[in-house]
Every structure is written in C-alpha cells, then in structure tokens.
Amino acid sequence: MSALSQDHDRRISNIHGLMLNWAMPTLPLIWQVKVRGHSGPQGVAWMLITLVRSVGFIVVAVILGTMLIGWISALMRIGSKPPYDMVDVGEGRRLHVICEGPVGAPFVLYDAGAFGIYTDGWWVKEELKSDYRVCLYDRAGMGWSDAVPKGTEPTPDWHIEDMRRLRAALGEEGPFVLVGHSMAGLRLHGYANLYKEELKGLVFVDAARPGSLRAERIRQIAPWANRIMNLSIGLARTGLMGGLSYLFPDELDLPKQQARDKRRSMSIARHHKSTKAELTAAFTASEDVLWAQGDLAETLPVAVFTNSENGGSNGSVAEAAEANTGFGRLTVLPDESHVSLLNRAHAKLIASDVRAMMPAGEPSDG
C-alpha cells in the first residue's frame, strides 16, 4: 500500500477538523457584524435574519466540505487494488474473497446483508480460523467484486448459484456451514430449499425470511426502500456519501484496512445501485419461486441471533430445528443493534454455535 494510502485516514481527519475549526468560529463574527447598530423590534428582526443566514452558511460550508472529503477520498482510491484474492467464478467474472484457516478443515462461508461486504463477517472469521477454513466475500457488484453479468437479474437464487460457483472455484464442495446477516437470510433459506444436502447448518444473524416478504408487506415497504436507494445513489454520485461515511459509527470496531474498505464501498454509486437491484429482485419475486418454497432450513441444525425479544423472523425456525435435528439455538441480545450483533464479543457466540453444529474434527468432504 502506498504512503498516500497509509496517510489517507489522517489527512481526512485533518480536513474534518479544519472544516469545523474554520466554520464554527465564523458564526459569532457574522453575528457581531450584522446585528451591531440595531435595537428594538428592528434589532430582533435583524437577529433572527442573521441567525438564519448564519446557520445556512454553516450548513452550506459543512455540505461542501463533506463533498470535498468525498472527492479527495475518490481521488486517493484511483489505482488502488483489491486487498485480497479475486477469484474467477466463470467467464472471466471475479469475486473478491478472503479465506483463512487450515486447508481441508471444515468449511464456513459468510454472506453479508444488503449494503454489506466481506468486512461484516471479519470477527466471525477471526474466531474460527484457527481450526476452520473460513471465507468472506463480496457479492457480485458489491465492494471489489465484478458486476453482475449484463441483463442478469440478481435474484436470491442467482446469488445462491454464485456461491456454488465460488465454492467450486475454491475447491470447497463438501457440506459446510453458511452464516448470513440481514437480507442474506433469504439466500440462506433459499440454499436450504434448493440444496439442503450441501449444508451442515445455518446461522441467521438478525436475518430475513422469505415468509416476511409477502405481497402485502412488500407493497408497503417497496416504495420507501426505492426512495432510500435512489437517495443513497445520488449522495454517492455527488461525493457526499464518501464524506458522510467518515461520520458513520464503526459498530464492529474493525481493523483499519477493513474500516477503510467499508467506507470505500459505501461511497461508490455502483455499490448502491447493486444493492438496489438486489432488493428490487427480492421484493418483486413471485411468492411461488422455488427458492422461497418450503421450510427445509427447519430440517438442518440452526442457530439464530437477534435483538428481537420475540425471536425475530427466524425464532420459530430454531425451535423447529431443535425438534427435528436436536440442534436449534436462539440467542436474543436485546441491547444490540442490527449491526453490532456481529461485533467481536458476539462473534465468539456465533463461533461457539458453529463449532457445536460442525465439530472441527469432521473432514471437509462430509
């Protein structure tokens, strides 16, 4: 990594500080110039006008400064290379992947949720890599990975096939544990419904379920989701999202490289467009599509992590899995956010359940 890249975070922090140190002291100066010499009702009117103008000035300065930070970040990314492997999954299309752990050990694959990339499963990998082969990846069109093929709808079942192509390219074709967060729950359920025999177990981290995306609910949330997606794409194109990404809290307390990659993905319009395409494909899918039919996840070992005290979308799946397989665990962490369920402390709990459903001594070929 170049010296410019290494100094990237420090320089951006300096710009943030300069912006605040310059803009905020300007407010009382403007106030003194504009209000001085006016008293009575006229003075009150001038005070209000000056206040509005001053606040407007600060808002414009912050917006322009944030856009500047986004543009500087984009310039610094020119020529940057993916930090990990680009794996060919067919026809020259590549997915960005990091795999760690002993070759031949039981295999675990992490699938991120909407907007997510490989970084979201970082601590799960760290907790398992001593005796498991763990892979994190960016889905097609997300993060560093190549785009979805032109004319292809990125439906959950298409991404499931992409996971299978990835596993084949990695030489990991035996039964494995699939861990997924948020909207990845649709792909976990779909994988179980289509290829149950390829799975050792499923771990749902505050994850969605096909049954939660019925037509009536979709009609309610789809318009709002579409507006939010269009807004995020627009913010990324103007550079605002790149600047704002430095203000988002890092609820996972990621290492510097991974935090930088997370900010990079959130600042790129293509990433947001890919997310919109994924969500649209999932929301508009017919209820009778094969991947959404059945509840075969309930016939596999299942672990569910959620912040919902009623067990969330997959609480009943864990109960059914316990009855059907003897392994169904539900962990409720009500004080955590949707994202912080993947922090290092909770990754230990996730890893513990993975070890229980697929002991490290088992060969990777099942």
Summary of the structure (lengths in Angstrom):
residues: 366
radius of gyration: 23.9
end to end distance: 39.6
largest distance: 85.0
contacts: 1221
relative contact order: 0.13
helix: 56%
strand: 12%
